[in-house]
Every structure is written in structure tokens, then in C-alpha cells.
Amino acid sequence: MSESASDHPDIGENIVVVDLGKKKRKQVKKLRKGEGPLMDKVQEVVAALREDGTSKPGDTVVIVVERRGEFPMNLKW
């Protein structure tokens, strides 16, 4: 069953999805805490969306970040 945004009162009229691509594990961890350079980037992106009219204050903005896999340091070839 498909649900629409109108079925959920906490979701805004429009949904904007922003993909920041693959980032390091530490960067994602800091973002979850609301810190670091990725958080600054998210704030810049949201501000830019508001400035150019893509997103209004009531809209839902979804930020997608993919964690990049890192090799273990003790891996020997």
C-alpha cells in the first residue's frame, strides 16, 4: 500500500531529497551528533534551498549520506 505525504501530518507539503554522496565513517558519526564539516554542509544546502525557493519553511528536507567502507588497518597483502 502506497502512502502519500498527506497521510502523515508531520511531513511537509513538498519533500526535497539531497544526496551528499559517500563520506567517511567519522564524518557520518559527527553528523549524527550534529557536529563537523558535514553538518556545516547540510546547513549550507538547506539555506541555499530556502534562498532559491526550492524549499519553503514547512517542507521536509531529507539528507542522504552513504557511508564509505574503509579497509581495516591490520589488513596485510
mmJSON file of the N, C-alpha and C atoms, coordinates in Angstrom:
{"data_MODEL":{"atom_site":{
"group_PDB":["ATOM","ATOM","ATOM","ATOM","ATOM","ATOM","ATOM","ATOM","ATOM","ATOM","ATOM","ATOM","ATOM","ATOM","ATOM","ATOM","ATOM","ATOM","ATOM","ATOM","ATOM","ATOM","ATOM","ATOM","ATOM","ATOM","ATOM","ATOM","ATOM","ATOM","ATOM","ATOM","ATOM","ATOM","ATOM","ATOM","ATOM","ATOM","ATOM","ATOM","ATOM","ATOM","ATOM","ATOM","ATOM","ATOM","ATOM","ATOM","ATOM","ATOM","ATOM","ATOM","ATOM","ATOM","ATOM","ATOM","ATOM","ATOM","ATOM","ATOM","ATOM","ATOM","ATOM","ATOM","ATOM","ATOM","ATOM","ATOM","ATOM","ATOM","ATOM","ATOM","ATOM","ATOM","ATOM","ATOM","ATOM","ATOM","ATOM","ATOM","ATOM","ATOM","ATOM","ATOM","ATOM","ATOM","ATOM","ATOM","ATOM","ATOM","ATOM","ATOM","ATOM","ATOM","ATOM","ATOM","ATOM","ATOM","ATOM","ATOM","ATOM","ATOM","ATOM","ATOM","ATOM","ATOM","ATOM","ATOM","ATOM","ATOM","ATOM","ATOM","ATOM","ATOM","ATOM","ATOM","ATOM","ATOM","ATOM","ATOM","ATOM","ATOM","ATOM","ATOM","ATOM","ATOM","ATOM","ATOM","ATOM","ATOM","ATOM","ATOM","ATOM","ATOM","ATOM","ATOM","ATOM","ATOM","ATOM","ATOM","ATOM","ATOM","ATOM","ATOM","ATOM","ATOM","ATOM","ATOM","ATOM","ATOM","ATOM","ATOM","ATOM","ATOM","ATOM","ATOM","ATOM","ATOM","ATOM","ATOM","ATOM","ATOM","ATOM","ATOM","ATOM","ATOM","ATOM","ATOM","ATOM","ATOM","ATOM","ATOM","ATOM","ATOM","ATOM","ATOM","ATOM","ATOM","ATOM","ATOM","ATOM","ATOM","ATOM","ATOM","ATOM","ATOM","ATOM","ATOM","ATOM","ATOM","ATOM","ATOM","ATOM","ATOM","ATOM","ATOM","ATOM","ATOM","ATOM","ATOM","ATOM","ATOM","ATOM","ATOM","ATOM","ATOM","ATOM","ATOM","ATOM","ATOM","ATOM","ATOM","ATOM","ATOM","ATOM","ATOM","ATOM","ATOM","ATOM","ATOM","ATOM","ATOM","ATOM","ATOM","ATOM","ATOM","ATOM","ATOM","ATOM","ATOM","ATOM"],
"id":[1,2,3,4,5,6,7,8,9,10,11,12,13,14,15,16,17,18,19,20,21,22,23,24,25,26,27,28,29,30,31,32,33,34,35,36,37,38,39,40,41,42,43,44,45,46,47,48,49,50,51,52,53,54,55,56,57,58,59,60,61,62,63,64,65,66,67,68,69,70,71,72,73,74,75,76,77,78,79,80,81,82,83,84,85,86,87,88,89,90,91,92,93,94,95,96,97,98,99,100,101,102,103,104,105,106,107,108,109,110,111,112,113,114,115,116,117,118,119,120,121,122,123,124,125,126,127,128,129,130,131,132,133,134,135,136,137,138,139,140,141,142,143,144,145,146,147,148,149,150,151,152,153,154,155,156,157,158,159,160,161,162,163,164,165,166,167,168,169,170,171,172,173,174,175,176,177,178,179,180,181,182,183,184,185,186,187,188,189,190,191,192,193,194,195,196,197,198,199,200,201,202,203,204,205,206,207,208,209,210,211,212,213,214,215,216,217,218,219,220,221,222,223,224,225,226,227,228,229,230,231],
"type_symbol":["N","C","C","N","C","C","N","C","C","N","C","C","N","C","C","N","C","C","N","C","C","N","C","C","N","C","C","N","C","C","N","C","C","N","C","C","N","C","C","N","C","C","N","C","C","N","C","C","N","C","C","N","C","C","N","C","C","N","C","C","N","C","C","N","C","C","N","C","C","N","C","C","N","C","C","N","C","C","N","C","C","N","C","C","N","C","C","N","C","C","N","C","C","N","C","C","N","C","C","N","C","C","N","C","C","N","C","C","N","C","C","N","C","C","N","C","C","N","C","C","N","C","C","N","C","C","N","C","C","N","C","C","N","C","C","N","C","C","N","C","C","N","C","C","N","C","C","N","C","C","N","C","C","N","C","C","N","C","C","N","C","C","N","C","C","N","C","C","N","C","C","N","C","C","N","C","C","N","C","C","N","C","C","N","C","C","N","C","C","N","C","C","N","C","C","N","C","C","N","C","C","N","C","C","N","C","C","N","C","C","N","C","C","N","C","C","N","C","C","N","C","C","N","C","C","N","C","C","N","C","C"],
"label_atom_id":["N","CA","C","N","CA","C","N","CA","C","N","CA","C","N","CA","C","N","CA","C","N","CA","C","N","CA","C","N","CA","C","N","CA","C","N","CA","C","N","CA","C","N","CA","C","N","CA","C","N","CA","C","N","CA","C","N","CA","C","N","CA","C","N","CA","C","N","CA","C","N","CA","C","N","CA","C","N","CA","C","N","CA","C","N","CA","C","N","CA","C","N","CA","C","N","CA","C","N","CA","C","N","CA","C","N","CA","C","N","CA","C","N","CA","C","N","CA","C","N","CA","C","N","CA","C","N","CA","C","N","CA","C","N","CA","C","N","CA","C","N","CA","C","N","CA","C","N","CA","C","N","CA","C","N","CA","C","N","CA","C","N","CA","C","N","CA","C","N","CA","C","N","CA","C","N","CA","C","N","CA","C","N","CA","C","N","CA","C","N","CA","C","N","CA","C","N","CA","C","N","CA","C","N","CA","C","N","CA","C","N","CA","C","N","CA","C","N","CA","C","N","CA","C","N","CA","C","N","CA","C","N","CA","C","N","CA","C","N","CA","C","N","CA","C","N","CA","C","N","CA","C","N","CA","C","N","CA","C","N","CA","C","N","CA","C","N","CA","C"],
"label_alt_id":[null,null,null,null,null,null,null,null,null,null,null,null,null,null,null,null,null,null,null,null,null,null,null,null,null,null,null,null,null,null,null,null,null,null,null,null,null,null,null,null,null,null,null,null,null,null,null,null,null,null,null,null,null,null,null,null,null,null,null,null,null,null,null,null,null,null,null,null,null,null,null,null,null,null,null,null,null,null,null,null,null,null,null,null,null,null,null,null,null,null,null,null,null,null,null,null,null,null,null,null,null,null,null,null,null,null,null,null,null,null,null,null,null,null,null,null,null,null,null,null,null,null,null,null,null,null,null,null,null,null,null,null,null,null,null,null,null,null,null,null,null,null,null,null,null,null,null,null,null,null,null,null,null,null,null,null,null,null,null,null,null,null,null,null,null,null,null,null,null,null,null,null,null,null,null,null,null,null,null,null,null,null,null,null,null,null,null,null,null,null,null,null,null,null,null,null,null,null,null,null,null,null,null,null,null,null,null,null,null,null,null,null,null,null,null,null,null,null,null,null,null,null,null,null,null,null,null,null,null,null,null],
"label_comp_id":["MET","MET","MET","SER","SER","SER","GLU","GLU","GLU","SER","SER","SER","ALA","ALA","ALA","SER","SER","SER","ASP","ASP","ASP","HIS","HIS","HIS","PRO","PRO","PRO","ASP","ASP","ASP","ILE","ILE","ILE","GLY","GLY","GLY","GLU","GLU","GLU","ASN","ASN","ASN","ILE","ILE","ILE","VAL","VAL","VAL","VAL","VAL","VAL","VAL","VAL","VAL","ASP","ASP","ASP","LEU","LEU","LEU","GLY","GLY","GLY","LYS","LYS","LYS","LYS","LYS","LYS","LYS","LYS","LYS","ARG","ARG","ARG","LYS","LYS","LYS","GLN","GLN","GLN","VAL","VAL","VAL","LYS","LYS","LYS","LYS","LYS","LYS","LEU","LEU","LEU","ARG","ARG","ARG","LYS","LYS","LYS","GLY","GLY","GLY","GLU","GLU","GLU","GLY","GLY","GLY","PRO","PRO","PRO","LEU","LEU","LEU","MET","MET","MET","ASP","ASP","ASP","LYS","LYS","LYS","VAL","VAL","VAL","GLN","GLN","GLN","GLU","GLU","GLU","VAL","VAL","VAL","VAL","VAL","VAL","ALA","ALA","ALA","ALA","ALA","ALA","LEU","LEU","LEU","ARG","ARG","ARG","GLU","GLU","GLU","ASP","ASP","ASP","GLY","GLY","GLY","THR","THR","THR","SER","SER","SER","LYS","LYS","LYS","PRO","PRO","PRO","GLY","GLY","GLY","ASP","ASP","ASP","THR","THR","THR","VAL","VAL","VAL","VAL","VAL","VAL","ILE","ILE","ILE","VAL","VAL","VAL","VAL","VAL","VAL","GLU","GLU","GLU","ARG","ARG","ARG","ARG","ARG","ARG","GLY","GLY","GLY","GLU","GLU","GLU","PHE","PHE","PHE","PRO","PRO","PRO","MET","MET","MET","ASN","ASN","ASN","LEU","LEU","LEU","LYS","LYS","LYS","TRP","TRP","TRP"],
"label_asym_id":["A","A","A","A","A","A","A","A","A","A","A","A","A","A","A","A","A","A","A","A","A","A","A","A","A","A","A","A","A","A","A","A","A","A","A","A","A","A","A","A","A","A","A","A","A","A","A","A","A","A","A","A","A","A","A","A","A","A","A","A","A","A","A","A","A","A","A","A","A","A","A","A","A","A","A","A","A","A","A","A","A","A","A","A","A","A","A","A","A","A","A","A","A","A","A","A","A","A","A","A","A","A","A","A","A","A","A","A","A","A","A","A","A","A","A","A","A","A","A","A","A","A","A","A","A","A","A","A","A","A","A","A","A","A","A","A","A","A","A","A","A","A","A","A","A","A","A","A","A","A","A","A","A","A","A","A","A","A","A","A","A","A","A","A","A","A","A","A","A","A","A","A","A","A","A","A","A","A","A","A","A","A","A","A","A","A","A","A","A","A","A","A","A","A","A","A","A","A","A","A","A","A","A","A","A","A","A","A","A","A","A","A","A","A","A","A","A","A","A","A","A","A","A","A","A","A","A","A","A","A","A"],
"label_entity_id":["1","1","1","1","1","1","1","1","1","1","1","1","1","1","1","1","1","1","1","1","1","1","1","1","1","1","1","1","1","1","1","1","1","1","1","1","1","1","1","1","1","1","1","1","1","1","1","1","1","1","1","1","1","1","1","1","1","1","1","1","1","1","1","1","1","1","1","1","1","1","1","1","1","1","1","1","1","1","1","1","1","1","1","1","1","1","1","1","1","1","1","1","1","1","1","1","1","1","1","1","1","1","1","1","1","1","1","1","1","1","1","1","1","1","1","1","1","1","1","1","1","1","1","1","1","1","1","1","1","1","1","1","1","1","1","1","1","1","1","1","1","1","1","1","1","1","1","1","1","1","1","1","1","1","1","1","1","1","1","1","1","1","1","1","1","1","1","1","1","1","1","1","1","1","1","1","1","1","1","1","1","1","1","1","1","1","1","1","1","1","1","1","1","1","1","1","1","1","1","1","1","1","1","1","1","1","1","1","1","1","1","1","1","1","1","1","1","1","1","1","1","1","1","1","1","1","1","1","1","1","1"],
"label_seq_id":[1,1,1,2,2,2,3,3,3,4,4,4,5,5,5,6,6,6,7,7,7,8,8,8,9,9,9,10,10,10,11,11,11,12,12,12,13,13,13,14,14,14,15,15,15,16,16,16,17,17,17,18,18,18,19,19,19,20,20,20,21,21,21,22,22,22,23,23,23,24,24,24,25,25,25,26,26,26,27,27,27,28,28,28,29,29,29,30,30,30,31,31,31,32,32,32,33,33,33,34,34,34,35,35,35,36,36,36,37,37,37,38,38,38,39,39,39,40,40,40,41,41,41,42,42,42,43,43,43,44,44,44,45,45,45,46,46,46,47,47,47,48,48,48,49,49,49,50,50,50,51,51,51,52,52,52,53,53,53,54,54,54,55,55,55,56,56,56,57,57,57,58,58,58,59,59,59,60,60,60,61,61,61,62,62,62,63,63,63,64,64,64,65,65,65,66,66,66,67,67,67,68,68,68,69,69,69,70,70,70,71,71,71,72,72,72,73,73,73,74,74,74,75,75,75,76,76,76,77,77,77],
"pdbx_PDB_ins_code":[null,null,null,null,null,null,null,null,null,null,null,null,null,null,null,null,null,null,null,null,null,null,null,null,null,null,null,null,null,null,null,null,null,null,null,null,null,null,null,null,null,null,null,null,null,null,null,null,null,null,null,null,null,null,null,null,null,null,null,null,null,null,null,null,null,null,null,null,null,null,null,null,null,null,null,null,null,null,null,null,null,null,null,null,null,null,null,null,null,null,null,null,null,null,null,null,null,null,null,null,null,null,null,null,null,null,null,null,null,null,null,null,null,null,null,null,null,null,null,null,null,null,null,null,null,null,null,null,null,null,null,null,null,null,null,null,null,null,null,null,null,null,null,null,null,null,null,null,null,null,null,null,null,null,null,null,null,null,null,null,null,null,null,null,null,null,null,null,null,null,null,null,null,null,null,null,null,null,null,null,null,null,null,null,null,null,null,null,null,null,null,null,null,null,null,null,null,null,null,null,null,null,null,null,null,null,null,null,null,null,null,null,null,null,null,null,null,null,null,null,null,null,null,null,null,null,null,null,null,null,null],
"Cartn_x":[0.842,0.0,0.894,0.625,1.391,0.778,1.65,1.187,1.666,0.875,1.268,1.64,2.227,2.628,1.427,0.251,-0.939,-1.413,-0.968,-1.316,-0.54,0.538,1.383,1.406,0.78,0.719,2.071,3.072,4.371,5.272,4.856,5.625,5.054,5.943,5.508,4.866,4.42,3.766,4.703,5.926,6.919,8.046,8.624,9.781,10.954,12.06,13.268,14.332,14.917,15.953,17.288,18.289,19.626,20.596,21.363,22.336,23.724,24.388,25.735,26.811,26.414,27.369,28.03,29.127,29.845,30.769,30.728,31.574,32.214,33.272,33.969,33.112,33.399,32.655,32.672,33.836,33.955,33.106,33.042,32.234,30.755,30.303,28.899,28.592,29.526,29.344,29.193,30.029,29.934,28.627,28.189,26.933,25.765,25.763,24.693,24.648,25.807,25.873,25.57,25.413,25.138,26.384,27.52,28.8,29.53,30.65,31.572,31.262,32.166,32.036,30.808,30.361,29.151,27.925,27.875,26.749,26.74,27.919,28.02,27.52,27.895,27.463,25.943,25.347,23.893,23.204,23.717,23.126,23.229,24.363,24.532,23.539,23.369,22.46,21.022,20.607,19.237,19.015,20.008,19.89,19.79,20.587,20.542,19.188,18.628,17.309,16.237,16.361,15.384,15.541,16.788,17.049,16.5,16.732,16.289,14.842,14.147,12.727,12.381,13.383,13.126,12.405,12.759,12.169,11.6,10.413,9.78,9.927,9.717,9.898,9.111,7.954,7.171,7.526,8.425,8.773,9.727,9.713,10.602,11.828,13.019,14.267,14.919,15.203,15.834,17.261,18.22,19.626,20.074,20.659,21.127,22.646,23.271,24.721,25.035,25.877,26.272,27.632,27.709,28.979,29.91,31.083,32.08,32.801,32.928,33.645,35.123,35.726,37.151,37.849,39.056,39.81,40.342,40.373,40.973,42.472,43.0,44.41,45.333,44.855,45.722,45.664,45.065,44.966,46.327,46.857,48.177,48.027,48.726,48.642,49.747],
"Cartn_y":[-1.169,0.0,1.24,2.137,3.365,4.459,5.181,6.274,7.585,8.622,9.935,10.826,11.98,12.921,13.437,13.468,13.961,12.993,11.726,10.745,10.971,11.738,12.0,13.5,13.95,15.39,16.022,15.232,15.79,15.996,15.517,15.709,16.905,17.78,18.985,18.698,19.749,19.646,19.043,19.531,19.044,18.353,17.351,16.665,16.905,17.394,17.655,16.674,15.916,14.945,15.458,15.49,15.952,14.805,14.416,13.337,13.95,13.735,14.26,13.264,12.08,11.089,10.29,9.629,8.774,9.618,9.355,10.075,9.082,9.503,8.643,8.38,7.254,6.824,7.882,8.48,9.5,10.725,11.094,12.247,11.983,10.761,10.404,10.374,9.867,9.798,11.202,12.133,13.514,14.166,13.859,14.412,13.964,12.709,12.21,12.955,13.431,14.197,15.677,16.064,17.46,18.315,17.696,18.399,18.168,18.84,18.574,19.287,19.086,19.766,19.336,18.09,17.669,18.409,18.672,19.422,20.836,21.414,22.744,22.704,21.641,21.486,21.345,20.566,20.384,21.722,22.508,23.816,24.739,24.685,25.498,25.085,23.77,23.267,23.669,23.512,23.875,25.373,26.184,27.632,27.991,27.319,27.586,27.186,26.069,25.644,26.66,27.227,28.229,29.519,29.912,31.153,31.112,29.999,29.947,29.493,29.27,28.969,27.514,26.641,25.215,24.621,25.094,24.574,25.728,25.517,26.51,26.056,26.941,26.567,25.339,25.047,23.889,22.592,22.655,21.471,20.56,19.287,18.306,18.153,18.295,18.118,16.835,15.915,14.647,14.676,14.445,14.42,12.964,12.554,11.181,11.195,10.404,10.27,8.783,8.354,6.947,6.811,5.877,5.679,4.886,5.413,4.758,3.701,2.499,1.433,1.745,1.424,1.673,0.349,0.213,-1.005,-1.032,-2.206,-2.304,-2.014,-1.407,-1.028,-2.247,-3.352,-4.512,-5.489,-5.086,-5.937,-6.003,-7.226,-7.384,-8.082,-7.586,-8.172,-9.135],
"Cartn_z":[0.0,0.0,0.0,-0.889,-1.014,-0.144,0.545,1.397,0.808,0.964,0.472,1.646,1.329,2.371,3.148,2.522,3.215,4.294,4.238,5.263,6.555,6.479,7.636,7.917,8.994,9.263,9.582,10.014,10.361,9.143,7.969,6.743,5.994,5.514,4.819,3.472,2.828,1.519,0.475,0.423,-0.535,0.212,-0.423,0.14,-0.797,-0.251,-1.023,-0.544,-1.465,-1.123,-1.642,-0.754,-1.108,-0.856,-1.865,-1.734,-1.628,-0.501,-0.302,-0.723,-1.181,-1.68,-0.574,-0.935,0.01,0.877,2.173,3.12,4.074,4.744,5.693,6.928,7.558,8.744,9.85,10.095,11.145,10.827,9.553,9.156,9.413,9.098,9.316,10.808,11.598,13.052,13.645,13.195,13.678,13.23,12.009,11.503,12.371,12.786,13.655,14.976,15.437,16.684,16.457,15.19,14.867,14.831,14.54,14.534,13.218,13.073,11.981,10.681,9.718,8.43,7.632,7.795,7.08,7.597,8.892,9.453,8.879,8.75,8.135,6.689,5.965,4.573,4.491,5.405,5.43,5.666,6.611,6.897,5.684,4.98,3.772,2.686,2.506,1.474,1.781,3.036,3.421,3.238,3.617,3.44,1.955,1.12,-0.323,-0.914,-0.442,-0.92,-0.549,0.643,1.082,0.284,0.012,-0.725,-2.151,-2.837,-4.233,-4.398,-3.293,-3.348,-3.599,-3.643,-3.842,-2.647,-1.456,-0.225,0.591,1.123,1.989,3.437,4.416,5.824,6.283,5.708,6.136,5.433,4.439,3.66,4.433,4.067,4.669,3.781,4.378,3.647,4.159,3.25,3.598,3.071,3.963,3.59,3.534,2.409,2.243,2.191,3.079,3.107,3.117,2.201,2.156,2.825,3.779,4.467,3.564,3.373,2.532,3.354,2.818,3.516,3.581,4.702,4.872,5.137,4.631,4.852,6.282,6.904,8.234,8.155,9.186,9.188,9.285,9.854,10.044,8.867,7.778,6.6,5.914,5.762,5.144,3.81,2.822,1.483,1.286],
"occupancy":[1.0,1.0,1.0,1.0,1.0,1.0,1.0,1.0,1.0,1.0,1.0,1.0,1.0,1.0,1.0,1.0,1.0,1.0,1.0,1.0,1.0,1.0,1.0,1.0,1.0,1.0,1.0,1.0,1.0,1.0,1.0,1.0,1.0,1.0,1.0,1.0,1.0,1.0,1.0,1.0,1.0,1.0,1.0,1.0,1.0,1.0,1.0,1.0,1.0,1.0,1.0,1.0,1.0,1.0,1.0,1.0,1.0,1.0,1.0,1.0,1.0,1.0,1.0,1.0,1.0,1.0,1.0,1.0,1.0,1.0,1.0,1.0,1.0,1.0,1.0,1.0,1.0,1.0,1.0,1.0,1.0,1.0,1.0,1.0,1.0,1.0,1.0,1.0,1.0,1.0,1.0,1.0,1.0,1.0,1.0,1.0,1.0,1.0,1.0,1.0,1.0,1.0,1.0,1.0,1.0,1.0,1.0,1.0,1.0,1.0,1.0,1.0,1.0,1.0,1.0,1.0,1.0,1.0,1.0,1.0,1.0,1.0,1.0,1.0,1.0,1.0,1.0,1.0,1.0,1.0,1.0,1.0,1.0,1.0,1.0,1.0,1.0,1.0,1.0,1.0,1.0,1.0,1.0,1.0,1.0,1.0,1.0,1.0,1.0,1.0,1.0,1.0,1.0,1.0,1.0,1.0,1.0,1.0,1.0,1.0,1.0,1.0,1.0,1.0,1.0,1.0,1.0,1.0,1.0,1.0,1.0,1.0,1.0,1.0,1.0,1.0,1.0,1.0,1.0,1.0,1.0,1.0,1.0,1.0,1.0,1.0,1.0,1.0,1.0,1.0,1.0,1.0,1.0,1.0,1.0,1.0,1.0,1.0,1.0,1.0,1.0,1.0,1.0,1.0,1.0,1.0,1.0,1.0,1.0,1.0,1.0,1.0,1.0,1.0,1.0,1.0,1.0,1.0,1.0,1.0,1.0,1.0,1.0,1.0,1.0,1.0,1.0,1.0,1.0,1.0,1.0],
"B_iso_or_equiv":[0.0,0.0,0.0,0.0,0.0,0.0,0.0,0.0,0.0,0.0,0.0,0.0,0.0,0.0,0.0,0.0,0.0,0.0,0.0,0.0,0.0,0.0,0.0,0.0,0.0,0.0,0.0,0.0,0.0,0.0,0.0,0.0,0.0,0.0,0.0,0.0,0.0,0.0,0.0,0.0,0.0,0.0,0.0,0.0,0.0,0.0,0.0,0.0,0.0,0.0,0.0,0.0,0.0,0.0,0.0,0.0,0.0,0.0,0.0,0.0,0.0,0.0,0.0,0.0,0.0,0.0,0.0,0.0,0.0,0.0,0.0,0.0,0.0,0.0,0.0,0.0,0.0,0.0,0.0,0.0,0.0,0.0,0.0,0.0,0.0,0.0,0.0,0.0,0.0,0.0,0.0,0.0,0.0,0.0,0.0,0.0,0.0,0.0,0.0,0.0,0.0,0.0,0.0,0.0,0.0,0.0,0.0,0.0,0.0,0.0,0.0,0.0,0.0,0.0,0.0,0.0,0.0,0.0,0.0,0.0,0.0,0.0,0.0,0.0,0.0,0.0,0.0,0.0,0.0,0.0,0.0,0.0,0.0,0.0,0.0,0.0,0.0,0.0,0.0,0.0,0.0,0.0,0.0,0.0,0.0,0.0,0.0,0.0,0.0,0.0,0.0,0.0,0.0,0.0,0.0,0.0,0.0,0.0,0.0,0.0,0.0,0.0,0.0,0.0,0.0,0.0,0.0,0.0,0.0,0.0,0.0,0.0,0.0,0.0,0.0,0.0,0.0,0.0,0.0,0.0,0.0,0.0,0.0,0.0,0.0,0.0,0.0,0.0,0.0,0.0,0.0,0.0,0.0,0.0,0.0,0.0,0.0,0.0,0.0,0.0,0.0,0.0,0.0,0.0,0.0,0.0,0.0,0.0,0.0,0.0,0.0,0.0,0.0,0.0,0.0,0.0,0.0,0.0,0.0,0.0,0.0,0.0,0.0,0.0,0.0,0.0,0.0,0.0,0.0,0.0,0.0],
"pdbx_formal_charge":[null,null,null,null,null,null,null,null,null,null,null,null,null,null,null,null,null,null,null,null,null,null,null,null,null,null,null,null,null,null,null,null,null,null,null,null,null,null,null,null,null,null,null,null,null,null,null,null,null,null,null,null,null,null,null,null,null,null,null,null,null,null,null,null,null,null,null,null,null,null,null,null,null,null,null,null,null,null,null,null,null,null,null,null,null,null,null,null,null,null,null,null,null,null,null,null,null,null,null,null,null,null,null,null,null,null,null,null,null,null,null,null,null,null,null,null,null,null,null,null,null,null,null,null,null,null,null,null,null,null,null,null,null,null,null,null,null,null,null,null,null,null,null,null,null,null,null,null,null,null,null,null,null,null,null,null,null,null,null,null,null,null,null,null,null,null,null,null,null,null,null,null,null,null,null,null,null,null,null,null,null,null,null,null,null,null,null,null,null,null,null,null,null,null,null,null,null,null,null,null,null,null,null,null,null,null,null,null,null,null,null,null,null,null,null,null,null,null,null,null,null,null,null,null,null,null,null,null,null,null,null],
"auth_seq_id":[1,1,1,2,2,2,3,3,3,4,4,4,5,5,5,6,6,6,7,7,7,8,8,8,9,9,9,10,10,10,11,11,11,12,12,12,13,13,13,14,14,14,15,15,15,16,16,16,17,17,17,18,18,18,19,19,19,20,20,20,21,21,21,22,22,22,23,23,23,24,24,24,25,25,25,26,26,26,27,27,27,28,28,28,29,29,29,30,30,30,31,31,31,32,32,32,33,33,33,34,34,34,35,35,35,36,36,36,37,37,37,38,38,38,39,39,39,40,40,40,41,41,41,42,42,42,43,43,43,44,44,44,45,45,45,46,46,46,47,47,47,48,48,48,49,49,49,50,50,50,51,51,51,52,52,52,53,53,53,54,54,54,55,55,55,56,56,56,57,57,57,58,58,58,59,59,59,60,60,60,61,61,61,62,62,62,63,63,63,64,64,64,65,65,65,66,66,66,67,67,67,68,68,68,69,69,69,70,70,70,71,71,71,72,72,72,73,73,73,74,74,74,75,75,75,76,76,76,77,77,77],
"auth_comp_id":["MET","MET","MET","SER","SER","SER","GLU","GLU","GLU","SER","SER","SER","ALA","ALA","ALA","SER","SER","SER","ASP","ASP","ASP","HIS","HIS","HIS","PRO","PRO","PRO","ASP","ASP","ASP","ILE","ILE","ILE","GLY","GLY","GLY","GLU","GLU","GLU","ASN","ASN","ASN","ILE","ILE","ILE","VAL","VAL","VAL","VAL","VAL","VAL","VAL","VAL","VAL","ASP","ASP","ASP","LEU","LEU","LEU","GLY","GLY","GLY","LYS","LYS","LYS","LYS","LYS","LYS","LYS","LYS","LYS","ARG","ARG","ARG","LYS","LYS","LYS","GLN","GLN","GLN","VAL","VAL","VAL","LYS","LYS","LYS","LYS","LYS","LYS","LEU","LEU","LEU","ARG","ARG","ARG","LYS","LYS","LYS","GLY","GLY","GLY","GLU","GLU","GLU","GLY","GLY","GLY","PRO","PRO","PRO","LEU","LEU","LEU","MET","MET","MET","ASP","ASP","ASP","LYS","LYS","LYS","VAL","VAL","VAL","GLN","GLN","GLN","GLU","GLU","GLU","VAL","VAL","VAL","VAL","VAL","VAL","ALA","ALA","ALA","ALA","ALA","ALA","LEU","LEU","LEU","ARG","ARG","ARG","GLU","GLU","GLU","ASP","ASP","ASP","GLY","GLY","GLY","THR","THR","THR","SER","SER","SER","LYS","LYS","LYS","PRO","PRO","PRO","GLY","GLY","GLY","ASP","ASP","ASP","THR","THR","THR","VAL","VAL","VAL","VAL","VAL","VAL","ILE","ILE","ILE","VAL","VAL","VAL","VAL","VAL","VAL","GLU","GLU","GLU","ARG","ARG","ARG","ARG","ARG","ARG","GLY","GLY","GLY","GLU","GLU","GLU","PHE","PHE","PHE","PRO","PRO","PRO","MET","MET","MET","ASN","ASN","ASN","LEU","LEU","LEU","LYS","LYS","LYS","TRP","TRP","TRP"],
"auth_asym_id":["A","A","A","A","A","A","A","A","A","A","A","A","A","A","A","A","A","A","A","A","A","A","A","A","A","A","A","A","A","A","A","A","A","A","A","A","A","A","A","A","A","A","A","A","A","A","A","A","A","A","A","A","A","A","A","A","A","A","A","A","A","A","A","A","A","A","A","A","A","A","A","A","A","A","A","A","A","A","A","A","A","A","A","A","A","A","A","A","A","A","A","A","A","A","A","A","A","A","A","A","A","A","A","A","A","A","A","A","A","A","A","A","A","A","A","A","A","A","A","A","A","A","A","A","A","A","A","A","A","A","A","A","A","A","A","A","A","A","A","A","A","A","A","A","A","A","A","A","A","A","A","A","A","A","A","A","A","A","A","A","A","A","A","A","A","A","A","A","A","A","A","A","A","A","A","A","A","A","A","A","A","A","A","A","A","A","A","A","A","A","A","A","A","A","A","A","A","A","A","A","A","A","A","A","A","A","A","A","A","A","A","A","A","A","A","A","A","A","A","A","A","A","A","A","A","A","A","A","A","A","A"],
"auth_atom_id":["N","CA","C","N","CA","C","N","CA","C","N","CA","C","N","CA","C","N","CA","C","N","CA","C","N","CA","C","N","CA","C","N","CA","C","N","CA","C","N","CA","C","N","CA","C","N","CA","C","N","CA","C","N","CA","C","N","CA","C","N","CA","C","N","CA","C","N","CA","C","N","CA","C","N","CA","C","N","CA","C","N","CA","C","N","CA","C","N","CA","C","N","CA","C","N","CA","C","N","CA","C","N","CA","C","N","CA","C","N","CA","C","N","CA","C","N","CA","C","N","CA","C","N","CA","C","N","CA","C","N","CA","C","N","CA","C","N","CA","C","N","CA","C","N","CA","C","N","CA","C","N","CA","C","N","CA","C","N","CA","C","N","CA","C","N","CA","C","N","CA","C","N","CA","C","N","CA","C","N","CA","C","N","CA","C","N","CA","C","N","CA","C","N","CA","C","N","CA","C","N","CA","C","N","CA","C","N","CA","C","N","CA","C","N","CA","C","N","CA","C","N","CA","C","N","CA","C","N","CA","C","N","CA","C","N","CA","C","N","CA","C","N","CA","C","N","CA","C","N","CA","C","N","CA","C","N","CA","C","N","CA","C","N","CA","C","N","CA","C"],
"pdbx_PDB_model_num":[1,1,1,1,1,1,1,1,1,1,1,1,1,1,1,1,1,1,1,1,1,1,1,1,1,1,1,1,1,1,1,1,1,1,1,1,1,1,1,1,1,1,1,1,1,1,1,1,1,1,1,1,1,1,1,1,1,1,1,1,1,1,1,1,1,1,1,1,1,1,1,1,1,1,1,1,1,1,1,1,1,1,1,1,1,1,1,1,1,1,1,1,1,1,1,1,1,1,1,1,1,1,1,1,1,1,1,1,1,1,1,1,1,1,1,1,1,1,1,1,1,1,1,1,1,1,1,1,1,1,1,1,1,1,1,1,1,1,1,1,1,1,1,1,1,1,1,1,1,1,1,1,1,1,1,1,1,1,1,1,1,1,1,1,1,1,1,1,1,1,1,1,1,1,1,1,1,1,1,1,1,1,1,1,1,1,1,1,1,1,1,1,1,1,1,1,1,1,1,1,1,1,1,1,1,1,1,1,1,1,1,1,1,1,1,1,1,1,1,1,1,1,1,1,1,1,1,1,1,1,1]
}}}
